[in-house]
């Protein structure tokens, strides 16, 4: 059973079954007698969010043997000095999932791009338009920019990471005017993206999320 791969300290992500596209970062604090875990309550807007008992969730746990998705149920909460934990019950054996097919993750990442006619076209960051990626997954991303593009257009861009820029190509699937802003928002599906590039992008975003979670936890401790 995949439960045996779970260890204290494993990264975990929580998704409500009613809003599976939204993730809340967490961490395994303690492995209880099967099939229960103690996990860190997620931090939302610099506050720990304690989910009500009997809340049905999907729990994604990052182990040395891969990422596993579990049907779970919140069975209680435990208050600790400076933070809170959730007691969750695991149902079933769990399902191994691929990181490149993982759901979207919120972020703010600089993005240089150009509309292209062919996937073989090359862009230069010095002459490219600028935007900001708002969320990303292994299959695509959402970004905002002031330039007006059309649904179906092919774009090529560079996603800025810590020490490199990842080259990506994608097709615009959705366009809308950003609320109360002169900018536009676009949903893009990757095309021809090598697995290693997808892995490096998602790994970088996960790193950003871990750093953000640590900052929010530290701020929460200071405010308390």
C-alpha positions as CSV (number, residue, x, y, z in Angstrom):
1,X,0.0,0.0,0.0
2,X,1.3,3.5,-0.9
3,X,0.6,4.7,2.7
4,X,3.8,2.9,3.7
5,X,5.9,5.4,1.6
6,X,4.7,8.4,3.6
7,X,7.1,9.9,6.1
8,X,7.0,12.9,8.5
9,X,8.4,15.9,6.6
10,X,7.0,14.9,3.2
11,X,5.6,17.8,1.3
12,X,1.8,17.6,0.9
13,X,-0.8,19.6,-1.1
14,X,-4.5,19.8,-0.1
15,X,-7.3,20.3,-2.6
16,X,-11.0,20.5,-1.6
17,X,-13.1,18.0,-3.6
18,X,-15.4,20.9,-4.6
19,X,-12.4,23.0,-5.9
20,X,-9.8,20.6,-7.0
21,X,-8.1,23.1,-9.2
22,X,-7.0,25.2,-6.1
23,X,-4.2,23.8,-4.0
24,X,-3.1,24.6,-0.5
25,X,0.5,23.7,0.5
26,X,1.0,21.6,3.6
27,X,3.4,19.1,5.1
28,X,3.1,15.7,6.9
29,X,3.9,16.3,10.6
30,X,3.3,12.8,11.9
31,X,2.3,9.3,10.5
32,X,-0.3,7.8,12.8
33,X,-1.5,4.2,12.8
34,X,-2.8,3.5,9.3
35,X,-4.8,5.1,7.8
36,X,-4.4,8.5,9.5
37,X,-1.9,11.4,9.3
38,X,-1.3,14.6,11.1
39,X,-0.6,17.4,8.5
40,X,0.2,21.1,8.8
41,X,-2.9,23.3,8.4
42,X,-2.5,25.3,5.2
43,X,-1.6,29.0,5.4
44,X,-4.0,31.3,3.5
45,X,-3.5,35.1,3.6
46,X,-0.9,34.6,6.3
47,X,-3.3,32.7,8.6
48,X,-3.6,29.0,9.2
49,X,-6.8,27.7,7.8
50,X,-8.3,24.9,9.9
51,X,-10.7,22.9,7.8
52,X,-14.0,21.8,9.5
53,X,-14.4,18.1,10.5
54,X,-15.7,15.8,7.8
55,X,-14.3,18.1,5.0
56,X,-13.7,15.8,2.0
57,X,-10.3,16.5,0.4
58,X,-7.8,15.2,-2.1
59,X,-4.4,14.9,-0.5
60,X,-1.3,14.9,-2.7
61,X,1.9,13.6,-0.9
62,X,5.4,13.9,-2.4
63,X,7.4,10.8,-1.3
64,X,10.7,9.3,-2.4
65,X,8.7,6.8,-4.4
66,X,6.7,9.4,-6.3
67,X,3.6,11.6,-5.8
68,X,0.5,9.9,-4.5
69,X,-3.1,11.2,-4.5
70,X,-5.4,10.0,-1.7
71,X,-9.1,10.4,-1.1
72,X,-9.1,11.8,2.4
73,X,-11.4,13.2,5.1
74,X,-10.6,15.7,7.9
75,X,-11.3,14.0,11.2
76,X,-10.1,16.7,13.6
77,X,-7.6,19.5,14.3
78,X,-4.8,19.9,16.8
79,X,-3.6,23.3,18.0
80,X,0.2,23.7,18.6
81,X,2.1,26.8,19.8
82,X,2.3,29.0,16.6
83,X,0.6,26.7,14.2
84,X,-2.3,24.2,13.8
85,X,-2.5,20.7,12.4
86,X,-5.2,18.6,10.8
87,X,-5.9,15.0,11.5
88,X,-6.9,13.3,8.2
89,X,-8.1,9.8,7.4
90,X,-6.9,8.1,4.2
91,X,-9.4,6.1,2.2
92,X,-8.1,3.5,-0.3
93,X,-4.6,2.7,-1.5
94,X,-3.9,6.0,-3.2
95,X,-3.1,6.7,-6.9
96,X,0.4,7.6,-8.3
97,X,0.3,10.8,-10.3
98,X,2.8,12.3,-12.7
99,X,4.2,15.7,-11.8
100,X,4.0,16.9,-15.4
101,X,0.2,16.3,-15.3
102,X,-0.2,17.9,-11.9
103,X,-2.8,20.6,-11.4
104,X,-2.1,24.3,-11.6
105,X,0.0,26.3,-9.1
106,X,-0.4,30.0,-8.4
107,X,2.8,32.1,-9.0
108,X,4.1,35.4,-10.2
109,X,6.9,34.7,-12.7
110,X,8.3,37.2,-15.4
111,X,7.6,36.0,-18.9
112,X,9.0,37.3,-22.3
113,X,7.0,36.2,-25.3
114,X,6.2,36.9,-29.0
115,X,3.4,35.8,-31.3
116,X,5.0,33.4,-33.9
117,X,3.8,31.9,-37.2
118,X,5.7,28.6,-36.8
119,X,6.9,26.5,-33.9
120,X,10.5,26.8,-35.3
121,X,10.5,30.6,-35.0
122,X,13.1,32.0,-32.6
123,X,12.6,34.9,-30.2
124,X,15.0,37.3,-28.5
125,X,14.2,38.4,-25.0
126,X,15.6,41.8,-25.7
127,X,12.9,42.4,-28.4
128,X,10.0,40.4,-26.8
129,X,6.8,41.6,-25.2
130,X,6.7,41.3,-21.4
131,X,4.1,39.6,-19.2
132,X,3.6,37.8,-15.9
133,X,2.7,34.2,-15.4
134,X,-0.1,33.9,-12.8
135,X,-0.4,30.2,-12.6
136,X,1.2,27.2,-14.2
137,X,1.1,23.4,-14.5
138,X,2.9,20.8,-16.5
139,X,0.3,21.2,-19.3
140,X,0.2,25.0,-19.6
141,X,-0.2,28.4,-17.9
142,X,-2.1,31.6,-17.4
143,X,-0.4,34.9,-17.9
144,X,-1.3,38.6,-18.1
145,X,0.1,41.2,-20.5
146,X,-0.9,44.5,-22.1
147,X,-0.6,43.2,-25.6
148,X,-3.8,42.0,-27.3
149,X,-3.6,38.5,-28.7
150,X,-6.2,36.3,-30.2
151,X,-7.5,32.8,-29.3
152,X,-5.7,30.2,-31.4
153,X,-2.5,32.2,-31.8
154,X,0.8,30.4,-31.3
155,X,3.3,32.1,-29.0
156,X,6.9,31.4,-28.0
157,X,8.3,32.6,-24.7
158,X,11.0,32.4,-22.0
159,X,9.9,31.7,-18.5
160,X,12.4,33.3,-16.1
161,X,13.6,31.0,-13.4
162,X,16.3,31.4,-10.7
163,X,19.4,30.8,-12.9
164,X,18.0,30.2,-16.3
165,X,15.1,30.9,-18.7
166,X,13.0,28.0,-19.9
167,X,12.0,28.2,-23.6
168,X,8.3,27.3,-24.1
169,X,5.8,27.2,-27.0
170,X,2.1,27.3,-26.6
171,X,-1.3,27.8,-28.1
172,X,-3.7,30.4,-26.7
173,X,-6.9,28.7,-25.6
174,X,-8.7,31.5,-23.8
175,X,-8.6,35.4,-23.7
176,X,-10.3,37.9,-21.4
177,X,-9.9,41.5,-20.3
178,X,-8.3,41.5,-16.8
179,X,-10.7,42.8,-14.2
180,X,-10.2,46.6,-13.5
181,X,-7.0,46.6,-15.6
182,X,-5.9,47.6,-19.1
183,X,-4.1,44.2,-19.3
184,X,-5.4,40.9,-20.9
185,X,-5.3,37.4,-19.4
186,X,-4.5,34.4,-21.5
187,X,-4.7,30.7,-20.9
188,X,-2.1,28.8,-22.9
189,X,-1.5,25.1,-23.6
190,X,2.0,24.0,-24.1
191,X,2.9,22.5,-27.5
192,X,6.0,20.4,-28.1
193,X,7.3,20.9,-24.6
194,X,10.0,18.3,-23.7
195,X,9.4,16.4,-20.5
196,X,12.6,17.7,-18.9
197,X,11.6,21.3,-19.5
198,X,8.2,20.7,-17.9
199,X,9.8,19.0,-14.9
200,X,12.3,21.9,-14.4
201,X,9.5,24.5,-14.5
202,X,7.2,22.7,-12.1
203,X,10.2,22.0,-9.8
204,X,11.0,25.7,-9.7
205,X,7.4,26.7,-9.0
206,X,7.3,24.1,-6.1
207,X,10.4,25.7,-4.7
208,X,8.8,29.1,-4.8
209,X,5.7,27.8,-3.1
210,X,7.8,26.2,-0.3
211,X,9.7,29.5,0.2
212,X,6.4,31.4,0.3
213,X,4.9,29.0,2.8
214,X,8.0,29.4,5.1
215,X,7.7,33.2,4.9
216,X,3.9,33.2,5.7
217,X,4.5,30.8,8.6
218,X,7.2,33.1,10.0
219,X,5.0,36.2,9.6
220,X,2.2,34.3,11.3
221,X,4.4,33.5,14.3
222,X,5.5,37.1,14.6
223,X,1.9,38.4,14.5
224,X,0.9,35.8,17.2
